[in-house]
Amino acid sequence: MRIYDTLRRDKVAFEPLDPNHVRFYVCGPTVYDDPHIGNARPIVVFDVLYRLLQRLYPAEDGKKVTYVRNITDVDDKINARAAETGEPIAEITARTTRRFHEDVAALGALPPDEEPRATNHIPEMLALIEALIAKGHAYEADDHVLFDVPSMADYGKLSRHSRDELIAGARVEVAPYKQDPADFVLWKPSSDDLPGWDSPWGRGRPGWHLECSAMSSKYLGLDFDIHGGGQDLIFPHHENEIAQSRSAHPEAGFAKYWMHNGYLVVEGEKMSKSLGNFYTVADLLREFPGEAIRLALLKTHYRQPLDFTKGGLAEAKQELDRFYGALRDVAGVVPGENSADAVAEALADDLNSPLAIAGLHEALGALNKAGADEAAGPKGELLAGGALLGLLQQDPEDWFRWSPAGTVDLGETEIEALIEQRNAAREGKDFADADRIRDELAEKGIVLEDKAGGTIWRRG
């Protein structure tokens, strides 16, 4: 496998620290609101990475992959939302965490091996701060503890920003108690109405960057293979994670490789509620199947900018209709064993999902050309390749019975009864009545297909 390493700015061969145990960490959600489509892109991208790594380092060969994705449940954004709405913080984080899990499941994402929550790891964070202070990389000032950025000679290596850019882009308050404008908060004081924990520096709460450093080392060790996230996290979040972790533990290297997915815009514009293009995953799931959203996200290479549109979603739905239509036609054929080498090779080249999807289309073409006695091989290839991408794992009948939320649907019993009436009309050569029934069903979004074995239907 070859991946693009942000730190080295190059595509490099992936060589795990332990050839029998691959470990990677991805920054998860801050649970103050429903996930939007921008949040969904890294979930899907790194889910594909997880699936590929499980194939390359299979458990049946005594190997192991550990995927950690955290939940940030203590953060100033959460506090601000509670102040704005009056809803208790615990209720906000519980509700939004539940919705996050529902949404990512609908997108076909596998659960990570570990999903640590920040509030459960305060002792590890306090220990990390103490180690930084002891080594001269952090200091206490005005009830805060801050990381001393000038104490790390190669700070900024990941983002490659100039010092002025580092200060301007730090997105932190330039406070009078800082020794240097670029210094960032490790621990901050909490008033009685905010979440807080006792510490040697008073009651307070952790800085965001500190949380991921503590949780990644807890579950993956001081050195692990891959750290992933969105491109927007390169600076300051990932830069500061490196600074904390390597300064506290200079004997360790922290993450060996860094992977970042590109930015996402919606309908050609930066996503904004004022522009009407702010799409939550939940909103989109009312209009489109989760698998169509997943396919739309994967049709662009993960490192490239992605313009996410509802038109693109409709095209992804139609594309999946063709795949599932072919699978439904061979529903009685037992799929042959297949390694899906074409899809795997594409993904092993820096997660080239567009090329992998092209491999699925090649398998689809072979399946469509195959006779009944030749369909097992291409069917197996299509399903195995789909599994690597998290696609085509549903029963085709279930796929074609999906309908958008809020539509007034005919029930399956009603549809089947109308099809029987149409069949009877055709047998009686009353073609006008048969056409009337077909048109009536079509008006209600039901598409009929007359096959050799009988009439099948799907929701259009």
N, C-alpha and C positions, 0 to 999 in steps of 0.2 A: 504494500500500500504506500502511496505517496500523498502527502498533504502539503498545503501551503502554510508555512509557519510565519505568522505575523512578525515574530521577533527577528527572524533572519531575512524576511522579505523575499522568500524563495520557496519553491516547491521542493520538498526533501523526502527522502525515504523514511518511513515510519519504523523506528526500531524501539520497541518498548524496553523500559528499564528492566523488567522481569519478563522474559519470553513466555512465561506461563500465567502471567497475571497482568492484564492491561487495566489501567486505572485512569478515569477521566472525570472532570468536574465541569459543570455548566451552571452559570448563574441563573437562578430561578426568579420567580415573580416577587415583587413587593405587593403584599395583599391588601390593597386599599380600594381597588376598583375591579370591575370585570375586565378580563383580558381582551385586548384589541388585536387586530390582525397583525400589527407589528410585533406584538408579543408572541404570536403564533409561529412566526418564521423560525426563530432559533429552536423552538420546541420540535418542529418537524425536521429541521436540518440535523439536529443532533440525535434525534430518534433514528434517522437513517444511519448515522455514524454508529450508533449502538448496535443496530441490526447487522451492519457489515462487520463490526468487530466480533460479534458473537459467531459469525460464520467463519472468520479468519482464525479465531482462537476458541474453538468449540469445547464445550464442557465434556463431551464424550472422549476427548483426547486428554483429559485431565487439566485443561486450561480454564481460565476464569476471566471475566470482564466485570469490573465494578464501575457502575455509573452513578455518580452523585449529583443531584440537582437540589439546591436549597430552597427554602421559603424564607423570605425576609418578613418577619411579623413584628418587628420593632423598627420604626422609621418615622422621620418627621412628616412624611406624606400621610401616613396613617393618622398621626396625631392631628394634622390639619383637617383631615376629613372628619374626624370625630368632633372637632371644634365647630366645623361648618354645619354638620347635620344633627349633632346632639346624640348620635348613636354611640353606645359604648364601644371602646376599642376592641374588646374581646369579641363582640358581636360582629363588628366589621371584618376582623381577620378570619373568623370562623366562616362567615358567609362567603367572602370572596375566595377563600381557600377551597371551599366546597365547589364553587362555580368554576374555579380554575381546573380542578380535577375533572369535572363534568365536561368542560370544553376540550381539554387535551385528550380525553378518552374518545370523544366524538371525532377528533382529528386522527384517530388511530395510533396515538403515541403510546408506547409501552411505558409502564411505570418504571422510574429509576430504581436501582438497587437500594439506595438510601436517599431519603428526603428530609434532611435535618432542618429544624426550625431554629431561627436565631435565638429565640427566647429560652430554648433548652440548652444553650451552650455558653451562657455568661461566664461560668468558671474558666473555660478554655480561653475566652477573650481576655479576662483579667490576667491570666497567666502570661499571655502573649504581651500585654502591655508592660507587665513587670519585667519581662525579659528585655524588652526594648529600652526601658529606663535604665536597667542594670548595665546595658552595653553602650549607653550614651547616645541612643538614637531617638529618645523621646524625653519630654520634660513636662512638668506640671506648671500651669499658669492660670490664675483666676478660676479655679475649680475645674479647669479643663486639663486633659492630657493631650499633647500634640506630638506628631511625628516631626522630627527635625530633618527636613528634606536635604539641606546642605551636608548633613552627616553621611549621606550615601553618594559616593562619587559618581556612579553611573545612573543616577535617577533620571528617568525620561528615555531610557534605551528602547522601551517597547513602542512608545508613541513617536519618538524621534522629534519631539517638539523643541524649539528653542526655549531658553529660560523665560523670555517675555510671554511666549505662547503658553508655557506651563502655568504662569501666574494668572494670565488673562482667562485661561480655560479651566481653571481649577474649580469654578463653581462653588467656592466656599467663601465665607465672610473674611474679608481682610480686617481682622480684629487687632486692637492695640496690644493685646497680650501675646501675639505671635512674635517669635524671634525673627521669622522670615515670612514674607507674604505667601510663599508657596507651602508652608507647613499646613498639615491637615489634621483634623480632629480624630483622635482615637477614643476619647471618652468625654462626655459632656454632662453637665449637671441637669438634673430633672427636678422640676417643681412637684409639689404634692399631687397635682392633678394629672401628671404625666407618668408613663411607665418608668420605673427606676429600680436599681438594685444597689445594695450596699457595696462599697469598694474602698480601698485605701485612700481614695481621693474624694470621698463623699458619695452621697446617693446620686446615681446618674444612670446613663445608658450608653451603649457603644455607638461609635461611628459606623456607617454603612460598610466602608472598606474593610474594617477590622473583622466583621462578621464572617465574610467568605474565607479570609485567611485562616481563621480559627476552625471553621467547619471542614474545610478541605483537608487540613492536616489531621484532624480528628479521625476521618474515615478513610483517607488515602495515604497518609504518611507525609513526612516533610518533603519528599520527592515523589512526584507522580508524573504520568505521561502527558496528558492533554488537558488544557484548560480552554473552555469555549465560552462563547457569548456573542452578543451583537457587536457590530463595529462601533457603536456609540459608547461601549464600555471600555474601549482601549484606554482612553484617558477621560477622567482620572481613575476610574475604579480599578482596572486591572494593573495600571501603573503603580497604584498605591498598594495593591495586594502584594506585588513583587517586592516593593520597598519594605513593607512590614515583615513579610515572611523571610526574606533573605537576610535582613538586618538582624532579626531575632535569632536566626539559625544560619550563620554564615557558612557552616559546614555543608549545608544542603542547597540544592539548586531550585527548589520549588517546582513549577511546571516545566517540563522539557519542551513541549510544543504549545503554541497558541493558535487557536482557530477562531475566526470571526466571520459571521455572515454579514452581507452587505445591507445597506439601507433599503427601506421600503417606502414608496409613496403610493398614494391611492388616487386613482382616476387622474394621474398626471400631476397631482399637487401633494404638498406635504399634508399629512392627515390633520384635519382640524374640524372641530364641531361647528365652527362658524361657516365653513365651506360645505357642510353637509356630507363630508366624505369620511367621517369618523366611524369606522365599522368595528363594533365589538364582535368577537367570535360568536357569541350567543345570538346576536342579531342576524349574522350571516347564516347561522344554522337553521334559522326559521325559513330561509329562502332556498338554501342549497344543502345537499348532503355533505357531511363532514369530509367524505373521501374526495369530493370535487374540490373543496377548499385545499385539501392536502396536495392534490395533483397540481392545482394552479400555483401553489408555492414552490413545487419541485420542478416546474417547467423552465425555470430560470436557474442558472448555476448559483450556488449559495453565496459566492463571493461577489456576484454582480448586483447592481441596483435592480430592484424589482418594482415595476409599476403594476400594482394590484388593482384589477377592475372587475366590475360585475359582469362585463362582457366576457372577460377571460374566464370567469367562473362558469358562465353558461357554456362556453366552449369545452371546458374541462368536464362538465356534466355530460355533454354529448359524446365526448371521447370515451368516457367510461361506459356510456350506454352501448357503444360499439363493442368494447371488451366484454361486458357482461352479456350482451346479446349472443356473441360467439360462444361464451361459456354455457349459456342456457341451452344452445342448440346441441351441445354434447354433454348434457347433464348426466346421462346414463353411462358415460365413458369413464372408467377409472383412470385417473391421470398417471402417466408413467413417472418414474423417478427421474429427476432432472437437476443438474447442478446450477442451471441459470448462469453459465459462465460469462455470457456477453454482458448481462446486467452487472454481475459482480466485478468484472474487469473495468467497466465504466466507472463504477462507484469507487473502486480502488485507486482510480486516478483523480484524487482530490474531490471525491464525491461528485463526479460529473453526472448529475441526475438527468439533464436533458438527453445525454447520450444513452443513459440507462433506459429512459422512457422509449427512445428509438428502438432499443433492443426488445422492449415489450411489443412494439408494433411489428417488428419482424416475426416474433412468435405468433402474433395475431394473424399475420398474413399466412404463415404456414398452417395454422389451425383452420383458417377459412378454406384453404385449398385441399386439406386432407380429407380423404374418405373416412367413413365411420371406423374402418379397421386400422386407420393410420392416425387417428386423432389423439391417442393416449400420449405420445411423445410431445407434440406441440402444446397440448393442454397442460402437461406437467411443467413444461418450460415456462409457459405464461404464468402459471400459479406460483412457481418457485421464484421467478423474477419479480413478480408482484409482491411477494412476501418480503423481499429485501427492501422494497420501497414502501412497504406498508400499504399496498394497494391490492385490490381484487381478491380479498379474503372473505367477502360476504357470499351468501347464497344468492345466485342471480335473481331468484324469484323475490327475495326480500328487497334487493336493489330496485327492481322495477315497480315495487309497490310503495315506495317512498313518495311522499307528497309534501309540498311546503306547508308550514303551519298556517292555520287560519282558512285553508281551502275547504269548501264543502264537498266532501268526497262521497262517492258511492261506495258502499261497503262491498267486500269481496263477494259475499253471497248474492247481492244485487247484480254485480257485474257478471258473475257466472250464469245467473238466471237469464239475463239479457242475451248472453252469448248462446245459450241453449235455444232461446226463442229465434235468434238469427239463424242458427243451424237448421232449425225446423223449417223456417221460411225458405231457406236455400234448397232444402230437400224437396219442399213442395213447389219449387220453382217460382216462389213469390219474391223475386229479386228486388222489387221496389221496397217491400217491407224489410228485407235484409239490409238494404242500403240505408233505410231510415234508422234502423237500430244502430248500425255502424256510425252514422252521422251523429246520433244522439249521444253515443258513448264518446265520440271524438270531441263534441262540444264540452263534455265534462272532463276532458283531459285523459281519456282512456284510448290508447292506440291498440288496434287489433292487428295481429299478423296471422295469416292463414298458412299453416305448415302442413306437411304430409301427414303428421300424426294428429292434427287437429288445430284449433285456433288457440293462440296464446295472446296474452294482453300485457300491457305495461302502462304505467302512468307517464304521460308525455311531459 
